[in-house]
């Protein structure tokens, strides 16, 4: 299959925050501005474009505040004439300014706008697929599939999100999150893991089996029972014994070798964490993640961190970081890495929390090998865990936004990797 055209968003490096519009990366020289003018707050709109940029102050050189999702409802609370925007800047939320220049807006009325309704962050992703051995061609119109010149080529192993399915059998086609129609026969549906962590209501007195299955013993080094515990099963740890053969952990009904378990360990908060502040601890040795409120653990789960040697691009960067942006979803790939031994492209990665450059915590729909180092450097968690963590980690994402950046009032959550 000869290359046709890879969508520009798929050519972004894996650490890039991919938005439909590049306005988030623009900046202009800051200039002084006059005072606010009153605005009729009854005037509301719905934005047609996706990922429309927001700034913390009415200047394109200001720190980013976030991005509006397609279909987000907007009510301008104030207007401000200032450089960088031909029309007056709009204040649409706390420290959230938008320039309405070139924005396609549909006016909302009291009859069609409910401010408490859920605005779509993106078109709802119905599922994910893996491109098969022969690759897949994408078409900009459904009726062009197999009969017109394709608009894009997806290589073998690429993973795509789709938002619409049409037809059945050999004629079935899928609409990807990048707007390309792909023959369903050229892709394989992916089934995400149903694994999830647990809310902690006391001590971290549990563990997970991470080997294929664990043999249960009646006592350390004694008799094996005809009993096994499957991988990713959570067990409550009731005690432990150190023997010459290693550490053994007591569970209900028997004993397990500690080498077959992933056990989260209680950690003290970093000095940068305030009293009662949310923070995350990721232990690359035990492949566990624990969410804390101050010194108190509140959630724990298994992860997959980077598979590379320490200090390499495919290792998870150790240290204490803060979330610098949260995204409802993003695309990740290494197609611009000239010396990459193999290429990959993953679309519609859900609930992304970047904490150091392009390294972040995010949902993972393509494997369930949690408890094992497997990623290209990010912290992989299950889809259920990603949803929970996305709500826990600051800054919070306002309704109708697709991305949010920290502010001085609401900084990014501390993520400690060790």
FENURBEL-V285171 format. One record per residue. N is the residue number from 1. SS is DSSP state (H for helix, E for strand, L for the rest). Layout:
BEGIN
<<N	SS> <N	SS>>
END
This chain:
BEGIN
<<1	L> <2	L> <3	L> <4	L> <5	L> <6	L> <7	L> <8	H> <9	H> <10	H> <11	H> <12	L> <13	L> <14	L> <15	L> <16	L> <17	L> <18	L> <19	L> <20	L> <21	L> <22	L> <23	H> <24	H> <25	H> <26	L> <27	L> <28	L> <29	L> <30	L> <31	L> <32	L> <33	E> <34	L> <35	L> <36	L> <37	E> <38	E> <39	L> <40	L> <41	L> <42	L> <43	L> <44	E> <45	E> <46	E> <47	E> <48	L> <49	L> <50	L> <51	L> <52	E> <53	E> <54	E> <55	E> <56	L> <57	L> <58	L> <59	L> <60	L> <61	L> <62	L> <63	L> <64	E> <65	E> <66	E> <67	E> <68	E> <69	L> <70	L> <71	L> <72	L> <73	E> <74	E> <75	E> <76	L> <77	L> <78	E> <79	E> <80	E> <81	L> <82	E> <83	L> <84	L> <85	L> <86	L> <87	L> <88	L> <89	E> <90	E> <91	E> <92	E> <93	E> <94	L> <95	L> <96	E> <97	E> <98	E> <99	E> <100	L> <101	L> <102	L> <103	L> <104	L> <105	E> <106	E> <107	E> <108	E> <109	L> <110	L> <111	L> <112	L> <113	L> <114	L> <115	L> <116	L> <117	L> <118	L> <119	L> <120	L> <121	L> <122	L> <123	L> <124	L> <125	L> <126	L> <127	E> <128	E> <129	E> <130	E> <131	E> <132	L> <133	L> <134	L> <135	L> <136	E> <137	E> <138	E> <139	E> <140	L> <141	L> <142	H> <143	H> <144	H> <145	L> <146	L> <147	L> <148	L> <149	L> <150	L> <151	L> <152	E> <153	E> <154	E> <155	L> <156	L> <157	L> <158	L> <159	E> <160	E> <161	E> <162	E> <163	E> <164	E> <165	E> <166	E> <167	L> <168	L> <169	H> <170	H> <171	H> <172	L> <173	E> <174	E> <175	E> <176	E> <177	L> <178	L> <179	L> <180	L> <181	E> <182	E> <183	E> <184	H> <185	H> <186	H> <187	E> <188	E> <189	E> <190	L> <191	L> <192	L> <193	L> <194	L> <195	L> <196	L> <197	L> <198	E> <199	E> <200	L> <201	L> <202	L> <203	L> <204	L> <205	L> <206	E> <207	E> <208	E> <209	E> <210	L> <211	L> <212	L> <213	E> <214	E> <215	E> <216	E> <217	E> <218	L> <219	L> <220	L> <221	L> <222	L> <223	L> <224	E> <225	E> <226	E> <227	E> <228	E> <229	E> <230	E> <231	L> <232	L> <233	L> <234	E> <235	E> <236	E> <237	L> <238	L> <239	E> <240	E> <241	E> <242	E> <243	E> <244	L> <245	L> <246	E> <247	E> <248	E> <249	E> <250	E> <251	E> <252	L> <253	L> <254	E> <255	E> <256	E> <257	E> <258	H> <259	H> <260	H> <261	E> <262	E> <263	E> <264	L> <265	L> <266	L> <267	L> <268	L> <269	L> <270	L> <271	L> <272	L> <273	L> <274	L> <275	L> <276	L> <277	L> <278	E> <279	E> <280	E> <281	E> <282	E> <283	E> <284	L> <285	L> <286	L> <287	L> <288	E> <289	E> <290	E> <291	E> <292	E> <293	E> <294	L> <295	L> <296	E> <297	E> <298	E> <299	E> <300	E> <301	E> <302	E> <303	L> <304	E> <305	L> <306	E> <307	L> <308	L> <309	L> <310	L> <311	L> <312	L> <313	L> <314	L> <315	L> <316	L> <317	L> <318	L> <319	E> <320	E> <321	E> <322	E> <323	L> <324	L> <325	E> <326	E> <327	E> <328	E> <329	E> <330	E> <331	E> <332	E> <333	E> <334	L> <335	L> <336	L> <337	L> <338	L> <339	L> <340	L> <341	L> <342	L> <343	L> <344	L> <345	E> <346	E> <347	E> <348	E> <349	E> <350	E> <351	E> <352	E> <353	E> <354	E> <355	E> <356	E> <357	L> <358	L> <359	E> <360	E> <361	E> <362	E> <363	E> <364	L> <365	L> <366	L> <367	L> <368	L> <369	L> <370	L> <371	L> <372	L> <373	L> <374	L> <375	E> <376	L> <377	L> <378	L> <379	E> <380	E> <381	E> <382	L> <383	H> <384	H> <385	H> <386	H> <387	H> <388	H> <389	H> <390	H> <391	H> <392	H> <393	L> <394	L> <395	L> <396	L> <397	L> <398	L> <399	L> <400	L> <401	E> <402	E> <403	E> <404	E> <405	L> <406	L> <407	L> <408	L> <409	L> <410	L> <411	L> <412	L> <413	L> <414	E> <415	E> <416	E> <417	E> <418	L>>
END
